[in-house]
């Protein structure tokens, strides 16, 4: 079975079971209904638009049942779905459309104007508004396209935190194995229910949806993020696990429902996309919730490591051990200190992408001939096999010949109860070559001197930030990652190349 078969198999095995709740409008869909909708859209795209296997079809939409229709229609039609970031400008979207050669664009009513603007500026032949009433009841039998494991299913463009977005090629094989790995490692079953409040155009589609459908569970899908609504949904639907980025989990603690909602159904919460602050994890534990830190990349799938609830409490800050069918090793990294036990994290397994669309040099640099993906992340692995992320390879500072890892300084900053967010970059220095500079967002008033004194008891003197700036917010990508390039631009006073 490949990923495109998951929904149709569930419709065969448990047709009447509820698969999806769209929270905002309260609509509920069975597996049979979702399967019929996906068939109808696939049939319409083939018959009316002439979409063929291998052609790229973009989708510009909020989280909705129609988005899932497109996802599963691609799985049975063989076209390559290209989810588009709804927060990007028309210029950014146009760059993606030209790079991958979009044949058609699907869009919701909410993004109709943006879709028209995109089609006016990019060479897209066809455009269609997603309207289930027009395709859910399509008659006739849809003849599925035969898709091989290495045929492309999705083309996901990176958020561009470090430069021009790259199209990551996800074959059916990769999506399938991510679903298997996650379902097995998280021990999912038909009784599991999750609330998805992250965008489907990126992490939302891959973190839990294929894996929970694999075993016949249920998804509560949010159209946009409303912290109170998430907790009310968890309570009402008795959700069993919840994924979010640290920013989301922080916002979830600032609602009346944080203290009032009955969250006893949650087996655990899992954070990804950025390092999880220790204080935030502690707040969840004090609330009686298990908080785990996950790890993933577009190039290897959003779930690559796992740990039990007991291990999460025993190994705070760790991302766990590699999931089933995942191999991990540390490769020597240029100037990354072997003496620190730090190396570049490399991953291998059936869940690794095929490379970057139309970028053979970038593909060769990241994907080696033996199947290892070089993640660009620095990591440590302890004697029990648990992994800790030390930061990005490109972000490591060398100050006076000594390695400094920004992630370590950021973690220490976030231990201060007055600091809500923190980021550290390296600034050129005539004497030391580079020195760390910190940017922080405060939740209550505190002076730079007080912060430095606080860090003095936690970090060696050479690791202390030589400058500290207080901001109202940190620049972030749509997936919650801090855009350090913008902070460096601010520091240097000019665009950084």
Beta strands, then each sheet from edge to edge (+ up, - down):
strand 1: 18-22
strand 2: 27-30
strand 3: 56-60
strand 4: 80-83
strand 5: 102-107
strand 6: 126-129
strand 7: 152-157
strand 8: 167-171
strand 9: 193-196
strand 10: 218-221
strand 11: 241-244
strand 12: 268-271
strand 13: 291-293
strand 14: 305-306
strand 15: 321-322
strand 16: 326-331
strand 17: 343-349
strand 18: 355-356
strand 19: 373-381
strand 20: 387-392
strand 21: 397-399
strand 22: 402-404
strand 23: 419-429
strand 24: 433-442
strand 25: 467-471
sheet 1: 2+ 1- 10- 9- 11- 12- 13-
sheet 2: 4+ 3+ 5+ 6+
sheet 3: 7+ 8- 18+
sheet 4: 14+ 15-
sheet 5: 16+ 17- 19+ 20-
sheet 6: 21+ 22-
sheet 7: 23+ 24- 25-
end
